[in-house]
Amino acid sequence: MTDPNEPNEPNDAEIVEDPIPTGYTDAGVPTFDYVRDQIENRHATSVGATELADESAQGRTVDQQMAERDKAGRDKLEEIRRSMRGE
């Protein structure tokens, strides 16, 4: 049985020279793969947020309000056009 207070035997280890890929070159310029991944992540987040908002009751209410506002705007524009034609 080993004593828990006794230090373990040291392990032989190597120092790895290859740094962890950061998405940047040595000159500090982002790589194409890094930029593409960032864009894809932001796009996926945006699409997901939009889908969630559209599925919520509040999102549907906003859509209905926008449709009503658009209809009112079209009706007002048609009214202005009729008045300009002298109808």
N, C-alpha and C positions, 0 to 999 in steps of 0.2 A: 504494500500500500504506500502511495506517495503522500508526502506532507503537502497540503495546499499552500503553505507559506513558503515552500521551497521553490525557487525559480526553475522554470523548465529549461531543458537543454536548448542551446541556441540552434537555429535553423540556418543551413547554408542557403544563401539567396544571391541572386544576381541583380545588378542594377540594369534596368531596361533603358536603352538609349532612345527608343522611339517615343516621342511624346504622344499623349492622347490627342487624337484629332480634334481640333477646335473649330474647324470650318474656316480658318483664316490661313493665309500663306505666311511665310516668315516675314514678308514685307508688310503684313497687317491688312492685306486685301482679302475680302471674303471670297471663298471659292464658289463656283457656279452651283455645285451640289448644295452647299449651305444656303445660298440665296433661294434656290428652287424649293428646298424643304421649308424655309420660312414662309414663302409665298403660299405653298400648298397648305401649311398649317393654318395660316390666317384665313385662307379661303374656306377651309373646312370648318373653322370656328364660326365664320360669318354665316355660312349656309346653315349650320346647326342652330345658331341663335335665331335666324330668320324662321326656320321651321318651328322652333319652340314658340316663338312669338305668334306665329300664324295659328297655331293650334290652341292657344289659350283663349279664354273667353274675352279677355281684355283686347287681345289682338283682333279677334273677330269684330268687336265693337268699334275699334279704330278703323277697320276696313269699311264698316257700314257708314261711319261718319264721313270718311273720305268719299265714298260713293255718293252720299247725299250732297256733300259740298260740291263735288264735280257736277252733279246734275243741276244744282242751283246756279252754278257758274255758267253752264251751257244755256240754261233757261234765260238768265239775265242777258247774256250775249245775244241770244236770238231776239229778245225784247228790244235791245238797243238797235240791232240791224233793222227790225221792222219799223222802228220810229224814224230811222234815217231814210228809209225808203218811202216814208209818208203813209204807211199802212195804218 
